[in-house]
Amino acid sequence: MKGKSISASTPTPTSLMLYKAAMSHFESQKNESLAILKVYFQSSLGVGDHPNFLDEIKKAAISLSEAEEALLSLEKYKNDILS
C-alpha cells in the first residue's frame, strides 16, 4: 500500500495539541487549587460560606496534589507518549 508513512518519533499535530491540552488542563487545576487554598489561608473571605472549610481545604490540597502529579507524569513520559 502506497502512502505517506509517519515516523514513530515524529508527533502528529493532533498528538501535540492533545498533549498541550492535557498539560493546560492540569495547570489550570493546579492554579485553581492554589487560589482556593490562598483564599482559605489568607483571608476570611469564603470561610463563612463553607461551615466545613477544613473539608474544602482537604479537597483543594488533594486536587493540587493530583494536578502536580499528572503534570510531572506527562512531562516525564512526554517522549514515550509523543513518539
N, C-alpha and C positions, 0 to 999 in steps of 0.2 A: 504494500500500500504506500503510495507516494504521498508526501505531505510534509509539512513543516514540523520538525520534532523540537520539543522544548528540552533543553538541558536540565538535568536533575538539580544542578546547582544554581540555576537562574530562576529566582522567584518571579511569578507572574504578577502583572499589575494588580490583579484581583487579590492574590495572596498578600501582597504588600498592604493593600487597602484594608483587608480584614485584620491583619496584624496591627496596623496603626489604630484601627477602630477598637480592638480589644485593649490595647495599651491606653487609649484615651478613656475608655470606659472605666478601667481600674484607677487611672489617675484622677478621674472625676470622683469616683467613690472615695478615694483617699482624701481628696480635698474636702469633700462634704463631711466626712467623719471628723477631720481635724477642725473644721468650722464648728460643728456641733460640740465637740469637746471644749473648744475655746470658749464658746458661749456659756457652757455649764461651769467651767472652772474660773472664768474671769469676770463674769457678771451674774447678777441675779435674774437677768432677763430670761424668761422662759422657764425658770425653775418653778414658779407658781403655777404654770400651766401643766406641769407634769409632777403630780404628787409622788410618783415612783421614779424620781430623777436618777437614782442610783442605777435602776434597770436601764434607763436611757443611756447613761454613761457606759454601762457594760456593753450595750448593743453597739454604740458608736466605736468603742475600743475593739470589739470583735470585727466589725466592718472594716476598720482601719487595718487591722492585722491581716485580714483576708485579702484586702486590696494590695497591701505591700507584698504579701507572699505571691500573689498572682503576678504582679509586676516583675518581681525577681525571677520567677519561674519562666515567664515569657522571654525575658532578657537572656537568661541563662541558656535556654534552648532555642533561641532565635535561629541560629544556623541550621539546627535539625528541623525546625518547623518549616523554614522557608526554602530548604533545599531538597 
